[in-house]
Amino acid sequence: MTTKTTFSPSDASPPPGRPIDRDLRDYLETNQDIVTRIVKPVSLRDVGALTAQSQDPIVFENIIERPGFRICDMLVRNRKSQGRALGVDAKLFLPTLAYRLRKPPRAFVHVSNAPVKEVKWLGDQVDLNKLPIPFHKEGDEQPYITAMNILRDPETGFYNSGHAGTTVTGPREALISFATPHSLRIMNKYRQMGAREMPIAICVGVPAAYEIMANFSGLHLDQWGEMEMTGTIMDQDIEMVACETIELSAPARAEMIIEGWVSLSELGATGAVTSPSMLRLPAHENIPRLRVTAVTMRGDRPIWRNHQTTPQTDHQTLPRLCHEAMLYNRLRELGLEVGDVQFPTWGAALSVLMSFDYKWEGFVNDALMMAMGAPWLNTKLVVALSPDTDLSDPAEVYQAIATRADPARDYVMVPTTRGSPYDPSAMPLPDHYPFRLVGKMGIDATRKKRHNAADFDRAWPMNWGKVRLEDYL
Ligand SMILES: [Mn+2]
C-alpha cells in the first residue's frame, strides 16, 4: 500500500559512448551523414551567411581567397551533433556530459611528433592575413578569430581553455577579448610575477568536445583547468605537444596552432562585439594586444574552425552546453526527474528552458530560483516545462507558456539582479562598463495537479502524421 518515495536521484551512470575520433578531420569523415560539404568556390565574405543557413556541421572545401585551406563550422548547433561530439545519441548528450563532468580530471599524454607540426611559420613567415579567417557581421573591416585558446595558470600549472574573440589587426598583431573571470585572474597572476606578457596558444580545429569543455564556467582552478577535463569528457587521453616559441603545450592533433604573447599592459580599441544575443553589444571594447610569434599546421589542406557569431549558430549553443549540464545536475540534486535543459538559440542567450517531473508544486519555484540565481548572466528568463514539451521547438514552448501558466500565480519576478552586457533592456552601470542591472523572471509552464489533465489533450486533424502533403504534389 505504500508508495515508494525517493528524495535522491538515481546514481545510475549513462551507458558508455562510442569512441570519439581524436582528430577533427577524422570526426568529419566518421560523421559524414550529418556533414554538408560545399565544393563550389566560396568567398571568405560569404562564409558567415552560408554557414548560418545550416543546422548541421558544414565544411567549405574551396575558399576563393585562400586556396589550400578548408573551413568548418556548426559542429554543435543541435542535440544530434552535440551527441556526436561525445559519441552518444542525441537523447543521451546531456545526461552523459553531466555525468562526465562529475568525474575527476585526466593527465595529458605528451608527444614529441605531432600532425599539427607538419608546416611551421616562424618569425617573418607568420602572416595572419594568409589564413582563411572569415568576417562575421556587416560592417566588420577585420577578420575575427573565434577558436579555442589555452592559457597556463603560472601558479598551479593547470591549463585553462576558453574562446576569446580575436580581431586581426596586422600580419602578426591582433586584439584579444577575454570575457571569462579565469582568463582575467590568470593574467593578473602573470602581472604579479612581474611578467609583461602572457603566453597563449590559439588552437584551431580540435574535436568539438575540447570546445564544449573550454566553455565550462565554475569553481575549479584550484583542482584542474578545462584542458585537464577534456580527456575526461572524451573518455580518452588527449595528446599535447610543446609549442615552438612559447613555454606551453597545445593539442598535438589540432589542425592549426597560433602561438603568441598577450600584452599585460597595452590595450587597443575595437568596434562593436557580435554578442550571442545577436546584437552589436558591447558597442566598443578596450582589450589587450596580442603579438603572434608562430603558426604551425597540418600539411594537407588544414581546416579552419570558424564559429559564425550570428544569427543562430554555435555561438549560442557552445558557450552554454556545460551550463545545461550543471543545471541538469542541480535539478537532479533537487530530486527531480529531468527531461531536458536548453538555452535555446532563439532565446538570445538570456533564457533557459528546463523540463522535469516533480512530486508537488514547491519543487518548481525552487528549480526556477536555482536557475535564476545561476552564476552566469544567461538566466534572465527561466521557463519550467513538463517533459512532454519539446524544448527545441519554440512553438511548443510558447504554447505551453500560454496554456499552462497563470501569470498571477505562476510567474516569479525578482528586481535588480546582475544583467548581461548583451541585453539592451538592462540598465547600464556607468562605473562598471559593460555590465548592467536587470530583473529576472521564472515561469512555471508545467502541467499542474490543479489542472484537469484531460484538458491538455490536443486536437489534431484526422490521419495527422499519416497522410503526407508531399505524396499529393
Ligand atoms: Mn576556467
Residues whose N, C-alpha, C, O or C-beta is under 5 A from the ligand:
A	BS01	MN	N160 H182 F216
